[in-house]
């Protein structure tokens, strides 16, 4: 087996000896390698361990941590042996990070036994002197000679330590043992053992992180159960199996090197046949490019033709209104002129808004065919790939029946991925940011970032103190982005800061709303928030503080989702069983209302690049594509078992992402 290397205080590398076969019987002495610090190459002093259980002297770790933080304060403090990072901490002080690392009580006990057996003064030994120990410091867990006892008492930090005669420590080993403190509550002594999590805990843990647990045992009783079940013996057996597996893998990997060398010779012959295939392929590419060009031309012509039809209809309406106005100048009763003139004025205003909205979406099209520089910049003649199969599939390694873990699951799939924190997750809202997705997990109480292919972005994860519903991105302020998140039950809007390495809550930037707040969007310098029967408008000032400007009463009984189309147009849905889609101006003016017999419990919305709006029918299990004028374009209901109860939608460039009740996120490409 390969030796383990660690960095010494001077920066040199040390190689550890191969570990002996694990055994629970025989002599009480352990391998000297276990009680030697791999940094200073001396016997452990105040041994502290990383989550990987690799253990080092506390003083050595302080030096190691300072070196890690010297060039970058945000750098993680990692295990010198295997690079596992120390648990996350808000502290940046290296000594405070090391101070929070737990004591390795197992190795500390063996270090103490060694000192009692040799009766050698530990401080003198560090100074390369030899003197007989007469006393024991229970706090430092070190044997001391008479001279060191005097020095110990003269130092302020250690003059209150309990120092006892070493003979008393020999006769009663429990007097020399340090209290085992809780990892989560460092000032509390461990008193209980949680059988569900298989971990020691204190009284505070029982009412805090373990409040849902039901099976606790006193420490002495847990020790009896462990011995009775021979759990250590079982663990030794599992470690022996894993050791055998590792040796098998090393053997297999060495054989794989030789096999791949011979396989490479065979595959190089295949490359020679590629030339003729490349020529045939170029011919096919030319044909495909022309066909693609034909399809693009037809699609663009159709879009332009649609614009022509829309504005010809609007022109007919304009001429009709002109005729009506001309008729109003004839000799007719003034009351009729007044009433009908008001109607004509209202329709003219609505027609003007529709024309401006449509005109804003019109684009001038020019064709451009770019050469791919197939010859000069051809990336490769072929694709070199390696097919991989897991070692489990050919029974190279044995399977272990390990203890079950807590039911926290996460699964991510490409283009149709699960966005779970817990099995009860509910993705209720979100938005697009830098071509990625930021999703709001209502039941999981978290805001999380994902790539379009479903990979979680660990630097964009923020636990929330309540159940969030929706979020929106706020404009860039001094190089920093912020996110506004709604918490309906708490009637609160909370701001988050998007940092380069994390997503964090801005402590003093939470603002109370009058009613429960749900959907949220940012448009034209204002935050618009859906509040069941109203839409609240908030203003963001230069100090990143929100001020409620107005609360607009709107149609609908369950207004939960809201979406901005442009600077003056907003969509919202009434998520009642027979609710609909509403389009209003930012000052509350009505543009249109859309409803349909096959649209039940409308929820989230998204707007594509041509201004069409998509509405998720939660109970009707479909998507309605609606024109900017409120007309139905099509109802999308894929024949797919995975398409079930759509919830919210996010527009991200040409794609629209959709979440379902089953926690799944998928995308579609609007035509």
Order of alpha helices (4+ residues) and beta strands (2+ residues): beta-beta-beta-beta-alpha-alpha-alpha-alpha-beta-beta-alpha-beta-alpha-beta-beta-alpha-beta-alpha-alpha-alpha-alpha-beta-beta-beta-beta-beta-beta-beta-beta-beta-beta-beta-beta-beta-beta-beta-beta-beta-beta-beta-beta-beta-beta-beta-beta
